[in-house]
């Protein structure tokens, strides 16, 4: 029984930790499916985390914070679009620049606004997303097995967690069942064909980059206003890159992205809870758990376990006159 | 016919990008309520106003020369090595093992051995992404990013579980023995009555960095291998037609790149800290990207850009000391430089090309 309680707690924390990964991963999915590589997910999340926490701290409203976070992330998306779509620059270099811009600007502005060494004041009350209790969660928690699963795992998360997991079927539907989705996927594989069909490549790619910005904004806001209570320097801690890893792991598909993010979230949850794991004499150090998402991604990329093939036109700026 | 003269491409475009980055940085300083002119004054006196300041500026510049050259060599083969940070971390591991495991009679021999170890470890860390890119087509940018994180975890493990001296709480190795301490600028240039570079970390490694610039220049422009690397970078199909093996060039270019990044460790680990600590690279691997972009992947350009970033780093530290502007201002400037010289290159280039075309037609 004690094992079961621990298991539910670890899975509960898995869901919490997987949520920002999932949002960022889906963000990257839209962008990369449209042929725009984005290694700036980390920077956009960080920027959104700061602005959501900063505005929530000043106004006392977490919803205004969320909007500010999305707006900040969208601004960086616009910059990425300007560099990689309009000026046909190198998308990877633009991503690197955006990561540094966010990492520097957040601390600079935080210091200027709050004078607390690059952090925001702690958020409380209306300044945070509170957990939502589902009906009868309290009453049913006594039921064996199913009770704790309902009360702990399914109920009791903030609204953004449910948004993130609902985005998975939504993304699947948009990509595979709508005209926009078909065009989005086509523009990532063969933009010339989309252009010939009379659809704007630039417009589609900007739309994809904007969706990416919105989702990264929600991911950052979740980090600073739901998972934690306020912004601290570099609080994304490589999550944008784990999301990127999950995206490759999932081979750019929405449902697989969810499973990949849950897997990486589980690794984080285990690393948080257990530190060094003793498996009958063989001790797995915590650093192995830290590195595992990256190692798994390299293995997948190497193509030893099924090949990960990115969208064909990914990373290439589209030149109309050729 | 080129759209514009070579000097404009080499000098004018980086200069305009730099000016744009400077203007935006000044606006950022204004926006947080400080005086940009005052800030520049503080930075110049802090970084260049004394031999102490110069000692720090040149120390940082040494790091950035190595990482900048690393990125530049890979750029010539059209490979984006974003993993300089991880390769430099591993180089540090190599230096620490060499310095701690052998009783070295003199620093010169230790320096040779440590340099070799740093290069081997850095190159080894670049070898796996290089192999995967060459043989399996895995994107080198993604794999080198992943390897940065894996390197951080590995280093963390080594320092916490294996190399930490008994009884110490600090995740760091023991101090290196006296015999492997490198001569600093203070001991090299001070006279009996006049102490120069007092307490500054610049050391003999700076001259090795200068040497590395010359060697890389000779390699890229004066050897058959350099020619093959450039040819492969310019056009892959053309290179294959000329009998150049893409697999071989990809792997060799990345090994050289990794070795250069690893070599940084003789400056920051052996020369400055004199032990291996967590996060010893302090992001220098990433600054290499900005340095290589700004230096147009030419060793001389890299040297100038590295000096500029060395100045920014030391100036930024002074700024953080005397004003309320945090050190992160430098990260913003670095981001703007990468943005303008790298991603938004065309934004600067297109109007200039038009201008030069117009001038040429006007002259006819």
Interface residues (C-beta under 8 A of the other chain):
Chain A: X39 X79 X82 X83 X84 X87 X88 X89 X90 X91 X92 X93 X94 X96 X97 X98 X99 X100 X101 X103 X104 X105 X107 X108 X109 X111 X112 X115 X118 X238 X241 X244 X245 X248 X285 X287 X288 X290 X291 X294 X295 X297 X298 X301 X302 X303 X310
Chain B: X28 X31 X32 X33 X80 X82 X128 X132 X136 X137 X138 X139 X141 X142 X143 X145 X146 X147 X149 X150 X153 X154 X156 X157 X160 X161 X286 X289 X293 X324 X325 X326 X328 X329 X330 X331 X332 X333 X334 X335 X336 X338 X339 X342 X343 X344 X345 X346 X347 X350
